[in-house]
Amino acid sequence: MRIVVVGASGTVGQAVVDLLRSRGHEVVTVGRSSGDVRADISTADGLTHLWEQVGEVDAVACAAGEVPFAPVTDLTSADYSSAWEKKALAQINLVRTGLDHVAPTGSFTLISGIVSRDPIRTGAAASAVNGAIEAFVRAAAVEIAPRRINAVSPSVLTESLDVFDAFFPGFPPVDAADVARGFVKAIEGAGTGRTIELP
Ligand SMILES: NC(=O)c1ccc[n+]([C@@H]2O[C@H](COP(=O)([O-])OP(=O)(O)OC[C@H]3O[C@@H](n4cnc5c(N)ncnc54)[C@H](OP(=O)(O)O)[C@@H]3O)[C@@H](O)[C@H]2O)c1
């Protein structure tokens, strides 16, 4: 398949790219500051540029997104807006603008995160937008068939424990390589409207 991976230089994204290439797929990498195509998916111009450069694909995979973490008593309206625009709305608009560029039986795979179902301190904005992404995936799947759409929802990454370990007490971490297997399941498998939880 020809697959575009947004966030390809990140911890998750690099593992996704490596696994997809090892399985024989052609991968087009996207990021704001690196990749085959430089595009910011949180802006309309960025999405226009992305699709002009990428063209037609069989699958879209997104491993991008930024969310502020702070105590719920400190999170501002601007923080919630930022989380929405840079993680949830960016991915929703990636799907919305990508529908005409994905094969009729192609797929979208978005990224959410464990805190939608298992909250942590300082994670209210992340919980809110991850839940929104998963709800969007369930809803969009109903209408875009036979194209498919799923979300991958990782626990804290093993590779990120140096920064996040204290925020995820007792959570089982997941290796980026295993998160990448979730993307492969979504892309090569048959499911739609699902959130693939890892672990
Ligand atoms: N790390 C964890 O433990 C963990 C756990 C659960 C869920 N997640 C979620 O998984 C996703 C990836 O996490 P990560 O740790 O792999 O992040 P990361 O290492 O910071 O990588 C993020 C990647 O996305 C790109 N990117 C960010 N915003 C973008 C935008 N608006 N348009 C295009 N590219 C963009 C970045 O490159 P440029 O800066 O060049 O654009 C980078 O390649 C995030 O949504 C995060 O919330 C992470």
The ligand as an SDF file (V2000), in Angstrom:
LIG
                    3D

 48 52  0  0  0  0  0  0  0  0999 V2000
    4.5720    9.6360   24.4190 N   0  0  0  0  0  0  0  0  0  0  0  0
    3.6420    8.9610   25.1030 C   0  0  0  0  0  0  0  0  0  0  0  0
    3.8980    8.3390   26.1570 O   0  0  0  0  0  0  0  0  0  0  0  0
    2.2380    8.9170   24.5710 C   0  0  0  0  0  0  0  0  0  0  0  0
    1.2830    8.0960   25.1950 C   0  0  0  0  0  0  0  0  0  0  0  0
   -0.0290    8.0490   24.7040 C   0  0  0  0  0  0  0  0  0  0  0  0
   -0.3680    8.8340   23.5950 C   0  0  0  0  0  0  0  0  0  0  0  0
    0.5820    9.6260   23.0010 N   0  0  0  0  0  0  0  0  0  0  0  0
    0.1920   10.4230   21.8490 C   0  0  0  0  0  0  0  0  0  0  0  0
    0.8660    9.9190   20.7300 O   0  0  0  0  0  0  0  0  0  0  0  0
    1.1220   10.9730   19.8060 C   0  0  0  0  0  0  0  0  0  0  0  0
    2.6050   10.9410   19.4500 C   0  0  0  0  0  0  0  0  0  0  0  0
    3.3530   11.0010   20.6440 O   0  0  0  0  0  0  0  0  0  0  0  0
    4.9600   10.9790   20.5730 P   0  0  0  0  0  0  0  0  0  0  0  0
    5.4400   10.8320   21.9620 O   0  0  0  0  0  0  0  0  0  0  0  0
    5.4170   10.0500   19.4990 O   0  0  0  0  0  0  0  0  0  0  0  0
    5.2140   12.4920   20.1070 O   0  0  0  0  0  0  0  0  0  0  0  0
    6.5480   13.1490   19.5120 P   0  0  0  0  0  0  0  0  0  0  0  0
    7.7190   12.2840   19.7200 O   0  0  0  0  0  0  0  0  0  0  0  0
    6.5770   14.5520   20.0540 O   0  0  0  0  0  0  0  0  0  0  0  0
    6.2650   13.2000   17.9530 O   0  0  0  0  0  0  0  0  0  0  0  0
    5.2330   13.9590   17.4090 C   0  0  0  0  0  0  0  0  0  0  0  0
    5.4240   14.0010   15.9030 C   0  0  0  0  0  0  0  0  0  0  0  0
    4.3390   14.7000   15.3090 O   0  0  0  0  0  0  0  0  0  0  0  0
    4.8240   15.7950   14.5190 C   0  0  0  0  0  0  0  0  0  0  0  0
    3.7900   16.8250   14.6560 N   0  0  0  0  0  0  0  0  0  0  0  0
    3.3290   17.3720   15.8090 C   0  0  0  0  0  0  0  0  0  0  0  0
    2.3450   18.2580   15.5380 N   0  0  0  0  0  0  0  0  0  0  0  0
    2.1850   18.2570   14.1920 C   0  0  0  0  0  0  0  0  0  0  0  0
    1.3360   18.9730   13.3030 C   0  0  0  0  0  0  0  0  0  0  0  0
    0.4660   19.8940   13.7610 N   0  0  0  0  0  0  0  0  0  0  0  0
    1.4240   18.7310   11.9820 N   0  0  0  0  0  0  0  0  0  0  0  0
    2.3240   17.8190   11.5100 C   0  0  0  0  0  0  0  0  0  0  0  0
    3.1530   17.1140   12.2960 N   0  0  0  0  0  0  0  0  0  0  0  0
    3.0900   17.3460   13.6290 C   0  0  0  0  0  0  0  0  0  0  0  0
    6.2060   16.1240   15.0940 C   0  0  0  0  0  0  0  0  0  0  0  0
    7.1330   16.6510   14.1740 O   0  0  0  0  0  0  0  0  0  0  0  0
    7.2980   18.2370   13.9350 P   0  0  0  0  0  0  0  0  0  0  0  0
    7.5320   18.8450   15.3040 O   0  0  0  0  0  0  0  0  0  0  0  0
    8.4210   18.3590   12.9890 O   0  0  0  0  0  0  0  0  0  0  0  0
    6.0110   18.6400   13.3360 O   0  0  0  0  0  0  0  0  0  0  0  0
    6.6860   14.7100   15.4540 C   0  0  0  0  0  0  0  0  0  0  0  0
    7.1460   14.0420   14.2920 O   0  0  0  0  0  0  0  0  0  0  0  0
    0.6540   12.2670   20.4710 C   0  0  0  0  0  0  0  0  0  0  0  0
   -0.6280   12.5850   19.9990 O   0  0  0  0  0  0  0  0  0  0  0  0
    0.5910   11.8920   21.9490 C   0  0  0  0  0  0  0  0  0  0  0  0
   -0.3910   12.6440   22.6400 O   0  0  0  0  0  0  0  0  0  0  0  0
    1.8650    9.6730   23.4620 C   0  0  0  0  0  0  0  0  0  0  0  0
  1  2  1  0
  2  3  2  0
  2  4  1  0
  4  5  1  0
  4 48  2  0
  5  6  2  0
  6  7  1  0
  7  8  2  0
  8  9  1  0
  8 48  1  0
  9 10  1  0
  9 46  1  0
 10 11  1  0
 11 12  1  0
 11 44  1  0
 12 13  1  0
 13 14  1  0
 14 15  2  0
 14 16  1  0
 14 17  1  0
 17 18  1  0
 18 19  2  0
 18 20  1  0
 18 21  1  0
 21 22  1  0
 22 23  1  0
 23 24  1  0
 23 42  1  0
 24 25  1  0
 25 26  1  0
 25 36  1  0
 26 27  1  0
 26 35  1  0
 27 28  2  0
 28 29  1  0
 29 30  1  0
 29 35  2  0
 30 31  1  0
 30 32  2  0
 32 33  1  0
 33 34  2  0
 34 35  1  0
 36 37  1  0
 36 42  1  0
 37 38  1  0
 38 39  2  0
 38 40  1  0
 38 41  1  0
 42 43  1  0
 44 45  1  0
 44 46  1  0
 46 47  1  0
M  CHG  2   8   1  16  -1
M  END
$$$$
